Each structure stands twice: as C-alpha cells, then as structure tokens.
Amino acid sequence: MAAGLGAGTSGQVVSFPGRARGQIGFERKELQRILDLYGRMVAAGQWRDYAMDFDKNAASFAAFRRTAERPQARVEKRPALRNKQGMWTLFGEHGQVLKRGHELAGVLAPMERRLLKAVDGD
C-alpha cells in the first residue's frame, strides 16, 4: 500500500473543496486593493470586521462598523455586467448604489475620500 492512502482509498484524485466550479472570486490584485483600503479604515477606527461571499454570479466584500450590524459598505464584482455598466459596484449602508464602474479604483474612490475626511477631521 502506498504511503498516505487509507485502507479503502483507491488512489483517485479528489478536487480541493475550497472553490466550487464556476464560482466568481477576486483576483489577487483586486483583493490586495480592497484589503489595503480595509486596513486603513480599521486604523482610522471606521471599520472593525469584514465578510466575503462568493457564488456563481458574484463575489462581494462587506465591511462592518460593528459585527452585529449591516455592512457600512459592500463592494461587489459581477462579471456578467462587464460589458454594460461595469462589473464593480459599491453599495452603501442601506443598500443604495454609491458607484458603478469598470475599474475597481474608481469604484473605491468614495470610500477613499471618506477615509481622508476621517483622518483630516481628527
């Protein structure tokens, strides 16, 4: 018997259970940009927690002021809208669309400005 194989294992390859087939996710650079903003907002005392959700239609990143609340901001990547209004959307605390676009940097701009006001106001 080969090393690492159990008594009933036939040696077949099993896919990693992490990412489902056809699931939308963030690319490394996109996630780096979002987490950079999140880290600066945490340092400014604006955000304390985050959540990510991935399914076959969209990937979203939600940032919370407090864990038990609704998200203060949510960034959503929906590739099906790539050729229409843009695959990136920024939602506000009450679910309103704050910004849509084709580039992540432009969509995150309202949150960046809020960060500058929070740092400047102290």
N, C-alpha and C positions, 0 to 999 in steps of 0.2 A: 504494500500500500504506500502511495506517495505521501510525503510529508505535507501536513496541513489539510488533508482530506479526511473527513469524518467517515464513520463506518458505512453510512447509507449514501454517501455522495458519489455521484458517477463521474465527476470531473467536468461537468458542464459549466459554462461561463454564465454568470448571473449579472445583469446590469446593476449599476450603482443606484440605490433607491433615492438619491437626492433630487434629481431633476427629471420631471416627467417628460415624456415625448411631446414635442410641440409647445412646451412651456416657454413663455416670454420671460426674459430676465434682463438685468442690467449688464452692460459690458464693464470691464474693469475701470476704464477711464471715466465712464458715467458715474459709477458708484463712488469712485475716488472724489469726484467733484461734489457729489451730494453729501458724502460723509465729511468732506472738508467744511462745507457750509454748516453742517450739523455740529461739528466740533466747535466752530467759532460761536455758534448760537448758544451752545452749552456753556462755554467760557463767559459769555455775556450774561448768563443767567436767564435766557429766554426759553430754552428747551431743556427737558430732563430725560426724555425717553423717546424711543422710535420703534416703529414696526415696519416690516416689509411683507408684501403679499405678491405672490406670483401665480398666475394661472395661464390658460391658453390664449387669452385675449389681451392681457395687460400685466404690467409689473408696476407696483406702486410702493412708495416710500412715504410714511406718515410720521410727522414729528409732533410730540406732545409737550405741552407745558407741564402737565401733571399726568401721571399714569392713568388715572381713572376718568379722564376727560375725553372728549372728542379731539381729534388732531387739530393743532393750530394751523398746520399746513400739510398738504399732501401733493407729492409730485407723482405723476402717472405717465408711463410710457406705453403707448398704444400704437404699435406699428401699422395697424390697418388704416390709420388716419395719416400715414406718412405723405401721401400724395394729395391730401385735402388741406386741412388747416394746420397740419403738423402733428407729429406723434407725441409731443410733450405737452402736458397740461399741468398748471399749478392751480390747486383748489385751496380756498380759504377755509377758515374755521367752520363756517356754516354751509359749506359745500358749494359756494359760488366759485365760478371760474374766474381766477385773477389774471391768468395769462396763458396763451397757447402759442406754440411755435414749432419751428423745425429744428432749432438749436437749443440745447439744454442751458447754455449760458444765458441766453436771452430770457428764458422762462424763469430761471432762478433770480433774475435781476431784482424783482420786487422784494424778495427776502434779503438780498444783499443790501439794498437801501435801508430796509428796516434794521439790519444789523448796524449799519453806520450811524443811524439815529440813536440806537440804544447805547452805543459806545460813546457817541458825542454828547449825549444828554447827561451823562454822569459827571 
